[in-house]
Amino acid sequence: MKIAVLGLGAWGTALARLLHQGGHTVTAWGHQADHLNEIRATGKNEHFLPGIDFPRDIVLESVAARAVVDAELTLVAVPSKAFNPDCQVANPSRALIILAVALTACLGSSSARNCCAR
């Protein structure tokens, strides 16, 4: 299955790695290009999961829309405070996303009902 993981913190990094180990094609999105370049260069996400290898054939994207374009499943693993803006960035054209799963606690007055509502 083609899976997009939005967010390369500890949770997103671990999920991307496990999904890759399970034989899935994974594209991971992170919003900081320099962080992605560091992961590409070292094969690790030392900032969030020190000492854990990150598979070099996971595609790393700095543009969320490119990360989800061919995904059959999109996993959103970003802090809840960033969730609404990331949803908008991930799907600026409002193109059909077959299935998206939010892996964030939607806490806060405006996001508690529906994290991706606009």
C-alpha positions in Angstrom: 0.0 0.0 0.0 1.2 3.6 -0.7 1.1 5.5 2.6 1.9 9.1 3.3 2.9 10.0 6.8 2.6 13.7 7.6 4.9 14.7 10.4 8.4 13.5 11.2 8.5 13.9 14.9 9.0 10.8 17.1 5.6 9.4 16.4 5.6 10.0 12.6 9.2 8.7 12.2 8.4 5.5 14.1 5.3 4.9 12.1 7.0 5.5 8.8 9.8 3.1 9.7 7.4 0.4 10.9 5.2 0.7 7.8 8.2 0.5 5.6 9.4 -2.6 7.5 5.9 -4.0 6.8 6.5 -3.8 3.1 4.6 -0.6 2.4 5.7 2.2 0.1 6.1 5.2 2.4 6.4 8.9 1.7 7.0 11.1 4.7 6.4 14.8 5.0 8.3 17.2 7.2 8.0 21.0 7.1 11.7 21.8 7.7 13.9 21.1 4.6 17.1 21.2 6.7 15.7 18.5 9.0 14.8 16.3 6.0 18.3 16.9 4.5 19.9 15.8 7.8 17.7 12.6 7.8 18.8 11.9 4.2 22.4 12.4 5.0 22.6 10.4 8.2 19.9 7.8 7.8 18.6 8.8 11.3 16.2 11.3 12.8 18.5 12.1 15.8 16.4 15.0 16.9 13.3 12.9 17.6 14.5 9.2 17.7 18.2 9.1 18.4 20.1 6.0 17.5 17.3 4.5 15.4 18.0 3.9 11.7 15.6 5.5 9.2 15.2 3.6 5.9 16.8 5.6 3.1 14.3 4.5 0.6 11.4 6.3 2.4 10.7 9.3 0.2 11.1 12.5 2.2 8.9 15.5 1.0 8.9 19.1 2.2 5.7 19.8 0.3 2.7 18.1 1.9 0.6 18.1 -1.3 3.3 16.1 -3.1 3.5 13.6 -0.2 -0.2 12.7 -0.4 -0.8 12.9 -4.1 -0.6 9.1 -4.8 -1.3 7.9 -1.2 -3.9 5.3 -0.6 -3.7 6.1 3.1 -2.6 9.3 4.8 -1.5 9.3 8.4 -1.4 12.7 10.1 1.1 12.7 13.0 1.6 16.3 14.0 0.9 18.1 17.2 -2.8 19.1 17.6 -1.9 22.8 17.6 -0.6 22.4 14.1 -3.3 20.0 12.9 -5.7 22.4 11.2 -3.0 24.3 9.2 -1.3 21.0 8.2 -4.6 19.6 6.9 -5.1 22.7 4.7 -1.5 22.5 3.5 -1.8 18.8 2.7 -4.8 19.3 0.6 -4.8 22.8 -0.8 -6.9 21.9 -3.9 -9.3 19.9 -1.8 -8.5 16.9 -4.0 -10.0 13.6 -2.9 -8.0 11.9 -0.2 -9.2 8.3 -0.1 -8.5 7.7 3.6 -6.8 10.0 6.2 -6.2 9.0 9.8 -5.4 11.6 12.4 -2.9 10.4 14.9 -3.1 13.4 17.1 -5.0 14.4 20.2 -7.4 17.1 19.1 -7.3 19.2 22.2 -8.2 22.8 22.4 -11.3 24.9 22.2 -11.5 25.2 18.4 -10.2 21.8 17.5 -12.0 19.5 19.9 -15.1 18.8 17.7 -13.4 18.2 14.4 -9.7 18.7 13.9 -9.9 19.2 10.1 -13.1 21.2 9.9 -12.9 24.3 7.8 
